Amino acid sequence: MASFPMAVCSSLVFFFLYLSFSEARDHLVGGKSDSWKVPSSESDSLNHWAEKSRFQVGDSLVWKFDGSKDSVLQVTKRDYVTCNTSSPIETYTDGNTKVKLERSGPYYYISGAEGHCEKGQKLIVVVISEKHRRFMGVSPAPSPAEVEGPAVAPTSSAHTNFKGGFLVAMGALVGFLMM
């Protein structure tokens, strides 16, 4: 009978681990509010932040910026490379933008402020496929290096998710208490 609490404990821990890895997450672009700006150097690129992050179908990107001075444009790969702002797929101007990532593959974003994209205010986010998420677990970050030319934008430390860590800790605590 002593194995029953252990089985329940193990099941709860695995359930909470599953939730922490499978739930959709909000990613604050660059990891902080003032990241959507012309970077001070190539090493301060938003693409460096994106390379360290994992994006899955259902996650959202969140931008915080001054909507009276700038905008976020979702564009094609070609418009990303050439910094063409004339025909965006989507335009976001409110300064508190949340964009849901609904498919796997690359997403391209540039600044709508004149001259900012040319100075490196741009971002490529690569969303891993359902297949990779299911069978590979946590995979290395895909690189936006597929695009020719330097891609520069601001960055900060990699995204951390308090909620997912909290769920894992709670599962472990419940398991410990049930022993």
Phi, psi and chi 1 to 4 in degrees:
 res  aa     phi    psi   chi1   chi2   chi3   chi4
   1 MET       -  -21.7 -161.4   62.2  151.2      -
   2 ALA   -66.6  -21.4      -      -      -      -
   3 SER   -77.2  -20.4   65.0      -      -      -
   4 PHE   -61.1  -51.2  178.2   73.2      -      -
   5 PRO   -60.4  -35.4  -24.5   33.0      -      -
   6 MET   -65.6  -39.6 -173.6   59.0  104.2      -
   7 ALA   -65.6  -42.6      -      -      -      -
   8 VAL   -63.2  -44.6  170.8      -      -      -
   9 CYS   -59.0  -47.7  170.5      -      -      -
  10 SER   -61.6  -42.1  -63.1      -      -      -
  11 SER   -62.5  -43.2  -63.1      -      -      -
  12 LEU   -64.4  -43.3  -75.3  172.7      -      -
  13 VAL   -60.8  -46.9  168.3      -      -      -
  14 PHE   -64.2  -37.3  -75.2  117.2      -      -
  15 PHE   -62.4  -46.9  174.1   73.6      -      -
  16 PHE   -68.2  -35.8  -75.5  115.4      -      -
  17 LEU   -63.0  -43.0  -78.8  170.8      -      -
  18 TYR   -59.5  -46.0  171.8   77.4      -      -
  19 LEU   -61.1  -41.0  -77.8  179.2      -      -
  20 SER   -68.3  -27.1   70.9      -      -      -
  21 PHE   -95.8  -15.4  -73.8  112.7      -      -
  22 SER  -109.3  -14.7   64.2      -      -      -
  23 GLU   -75.0  149.1   69.2 -177.8   23.8      -
  24 ALA   -68.2  145.3      -      -      -      -
  25 ARG  -124.3  151.4  -66.5  180.0  172.5   95.0
  26 ASP   -95.8  127.3  -71.3   -8.9      -      -
  27 HIS  -109.4  112.0  -61.7  -89.6      -      -
  28 LEU   -70.8  116.5  179.7   60.2      -      -
  29 VAL   -57.0  123.6  171.8      -      -      -
  30 GLY    80.4   -7.1      -      -      -      -
  31 GLY    84.3   -1.1      -      -      -      -
  32 LYS  -153.4  163.5   56.3 -174.5  178.7  178.7
  33 SER   -63.7  -36.4  -58.0      -      -      -
  34 ASP   -97.7   28.4   62.6  -12.3      -      -
  35 SER   -80.4  -24.0  -66.6      -      -      -
  36 TRP   -82.6   85.1 -169.6 -116.6      -      -
  37 LYS  -158.4  169.6   61.7 -175.0  176.8 -174.9
  38 VAL   -66.3  128.2  173.7      -      -      -
  39 PRO   -72.2  152.5   26.3  -33.4      -      -
  40 SER   -78.0  -21.8   58.2      -      -      -
  41 SER  -159.6  169.1   68.3      -      -      -
  42 GLU   -63.5  -31.9 -171.8  170.6  -26.4      -
  43 SER   -71.4  -11.9   64.2      -      -      -
  44 ASP   -97.5   26.0 -163.3   23.8      -      -
  45 SER   -77.2  140.5  165.5      -      -      -
  46 LEU   -63.1  -26.7  -92.2  179.2      -      -
  47 ASN   -66.7  -27.9  -74.3  -33.5      -      -
  48 HIS   -65.5  -40.8  -70.6  -71.5      -      -
  49 TRP   -61.7  -45.7  165.5   80.6      -      -
  50 ALA   -63.1  -35.9      -      -      -      -
  51 GLU   -65.6  -26.9  -71.5  172.7   -3.1      -
  52 LYS   -89.2   -8.2  -64.3  174.2 -171.4  170.5
  53 SER  -104.3  158.7  -58.7      -      -      -
  54 ARG  -114.2  123.9  -55.5  -67.6 -178.6  -90.3
  55 PHE  -115.2  130.2  -55.8  100.0      -      -
  56 GLN  -122.2  158.0  -61.3  179.3    9.5      -
  57 VAL   -55.8  130.9  173.1      -      -      -
  58 GLY   100.4  -20.3      -      -      -      -
  59 ASP   -67.4  166.1  -73.5   -3.8      -      -
  60 SER  -130.3  146.3  -65.5      -      -      -
  61 LEU   -97.4  137.9  -63.2  174.9      -      -
  62 VAL  -123.5  123.2  178.4      -      -      -
  63 TRP  -108.1  139.1  -82.0  -91.5      -      -
  64 LYS  -122.9  118.3  -54.7  -82.6 -174.7 -179.2
  65 PHE  -158.6  168.2   59.7   94.3      -      -
  66 ASP   -79.9  103.8 -176.1  -13.1      -      -
  67 GLY   -65.5  -16.3      -      -      -      -
  68 SER   -81.6  -14.9   67.0      -      -      -
  69 LYS  -115.0  -16.3  -63.8  179.7 -179.1  177.1
  70 ASP  -151.0  173.8 -154.1  -14.5      -      -
  71 SER  -153.6  168.8   60.5      -      -      -
  72 VAL  -116.7  128.4  175.4      -      -      -
  73 LEU  -115.7  126.2  -53.3  178.9      -      -
  74 GLN   -86.7  128.1 -177.9 -179.6   -8.5      -
  75 VAL  -133.9  173.1  -64.1      -      -      -
  76 THR   -76.7  167.3   63.5      -      -      -
  77 LYS   -58.1  -43.1  178.6  179.3  177.6  179.1
  78 ARG   -62.3  -44.8 -178.7  177.5 -176.3  164.9
  79 ASP   -68.1  -29.4  -72.3  -14.3      -      -
  80 TYR   -63.4  -50.1  176.2   89.8      -      -
  81 VAL   -63.5  -40.1  171.7      -      -      -
  82 THR   -93.0   -2.6   61.5      -      -      -
  83 CYS    57.5   40.4  -70.1      -      -      -
  84 ASN   -83.9  117.1  177.9   13.0      -      -
  85 THR  -100.6    3.3   60.1      -      -      -
  86 SER   -79.2  -21.3   65.3      -      -      -
  87 SER  -140.0   64.6   56.3      -      -      -
  88 PRO   -69.5  154.2   26.2  -33.2      -      -
  89 ILE   -70.3  -44.4  -63.4  167.4      -      -
  90 GLU  -142.4  151.3  -67.3  -72.4  -19.5      -
  91 THR  -126.4  131.4  -58.5      -      -      -
  92 TYR  -123.9  121.1  -53.5   99.6      -      -
  93 THR  -125.9   -0.3   59.5      -      -      -
  94 ASP   -80.1  -12.4   66.3   -5.4      -      -
  95 GLY    84.1  -10.2      -      -      -      -
  96 ASN  -135.5   74.7 -171.5   20.7      -      -
  97 THR  -102.1  134.5  -60.6      -      -      -
  98 LYS  -126.5  121.9 -175.6  174.0 -178.7  177.7
  99 VAL  -121.0  121.8  177.5      -      -      -
 100 LYS   -81.6  133.5 -173.2  171.2 -177.4  179.3
 101 LEU   -89.4  103.1  -57.2  169.6      -      -
 102 GLU   -97.9   -4.3  -63.1 -179.8  -20.6      -
 103 ARG  -146.1  161.5   60.1  168.3  173.8   76.1
 104 SER   -81.6  162.2   61.4      -      -      -
 105 GLY   111.1 -174.8      -      -      -      -
 106 PRO   -82.7  146.2   29.3  -33.8      -      -
 107 TYR  -122.7  137.6  -72.3   77.5      -      -
 108 TYR  -118.3  130.1  -58.2   92.6      -      -
 109 TYR  -131.5  140.3  -60.7   96.0      -      -
 110 ILE  -135.7  161.9   62.0  174.8      -      -
 111 SER   -75.4  143.8  169.3      -      -      -
 112 GLY   -89.6   -7.3      -      -      -      -
 113 ALA   -74.8  137.0      -      -      -      -
 114 GLU   -56.7  125.8 -171.7  173.7  -24.2      -
 115 GLY    82.5  -10.9      -      -      -      -
 116 HIS   -70.3  -40.4  -75.6 -152.8      -      -
 117 CYS   -61.9  -44.2  178.4      -      -      -
 118 GLU   -60.8  -25.5  -69.2   82.5   -3.5      -
 119 LYS   -91.2    5.1  -66.0  176.4 -177.1  172.5
 120 GLY   104.9    6.8      -      -      -      -
 121 GLN   -83.7   86.1 -171.7  176.8  -14.6      -
 122 LYS  -156.9  163.2   53.0 -170.0   -8.5 -174.0
 123 LEU  -152.2  136.9  170.0   66.0      -      -
 124 ILE  -115.8  128.1  -58.2  171.9      -      -
 125 VAL  -118.7  127.4  169.5      -      -      -
 126 VAL  -109.6  119.0 -179.6      -      -      -
 127 VAL   -93.0  127.0  177.9      -      -      -
 128 ILE   -72.2  152.1   60.7  174.0      -      -
 129 SER   -77.3  161.4   70.1      -      -      -
 130 GLU   -57.2  -39.6  -66.9  -72.4  -32.6      -
 131 LYS   -60.1  -46.7  176.0 -178.2  173.9 -173.9
 132 HIS   -67.0  -38.8  -74.1  109.0      -      -
 133 ARG   -65.2  -40.7 -176.4  172.7   73.0 -174.0
 134 ARG   -74.2  -42.5 -145.2  174.4  -55.9  129.9
 135 PHE  -101.8  -20.2  -63.0  114.6      -      -
 136 MET  -106.2   -7.8  -65.5  179.1   65.6      -
 137 GLY    66.2 -134.5      -      -      -      -
 138 VAL   -83.5  118.8  177.3      -      -      -
 139 SER  -108.3  163.4   62.5      -      -      -
 140 PRO   -64.9  152.1   15.9  -23.1      -      -
 141 ALA   -65.1  133.3      -      -      -      -
 142 PRO   -68.7  146.0   16.5  -20.7      -      -
 143 SER   -95.0  137.9  171.2      -      -      -
 144 PRO   -81.5   17.4   26.9  -31.4      -      -
 145 ALA   -69.4   -3.6      -      -      -      -
 146 GLU   -66.4  -17.2   67.4 -179.8   60.0      -
 147 VAL   -92.2  136.0  175.2      -      -      -
 148 GLU   -72.5  147.1  -61.0  167.6   12.2      -
 149 GLY    86.5  159.3      -      -      -      -
 150 PRO   -72.2  142.6   26.1  -32.4      -      -
 151 ALA  -119.3  109.1      -      -      -      -
 152 VAL  -118.1  134.7 -178.6      -      -      -
 153 ALA  -164.2  162.2      -      -      -      -
 154 PRO   -68.9  160.2   20.0  -27.3      -      -
 155 THR  -149.0  171.6 -173.2      -      -      -
 156 SER  -150.0 -165.0   71.1      -      -      -
 157 SER   -64.2  161.5   63.2      -      -      -
 158 ALA   -61.6  152.8      -      -      -      -
 159 HIS   -67.3  133.2  171.7   74.7      -      -
 160 THR  -118.4  151.0   58.2      -      -      -
 161 ASN  -121.6  104.2 -171.5  -49.3      -      -
 162 PHE   -61.7  -41.5  173.9   76.6      -      -
 163 LYS   -61.6  -44.7 -173.2  175.4  178.7 -176.4
 164 GLY   -63.6  -43.4      -      -      -      -
 165 GLY   -64.2  -36.9      -      -      -      -
 166 PHE   -62.7  -43.3  178.1   75.0      -      -
 167 LEU   -63.1  -40.3  -71.8  172.8      -      -
 168 VAL   -64.4  -44.2  171.1      -      -      -
 169 ALA   -63.1  -41.3      -      -      -      -
 170 MET   -64.3  -40.7  -71.2  -57.0  -65.0      -
 171 GLY   -61.5  -42.0      -      -      -      -
 172 ALA   -66.5  -40.0      -      -      -      -
 173 LEU   -62.9  -45.4  179.1   62.2      -      -
 174 VAL   -60.7  -43.2  167.6      -      -      -
 175 GLY   -62.4  -42.1      -      -      -      -
 176 PHE   -63.7  -42.9  178.8   75.4      -      -
 177 LEU   -67.1  -27.3  -67.9  174.0      -      -
 178 MET   -84.9   -5.9  -64.8 -172.5   77.0      -
 179 MET   -68.7      -  -73.3 -174.6 -178.8      -
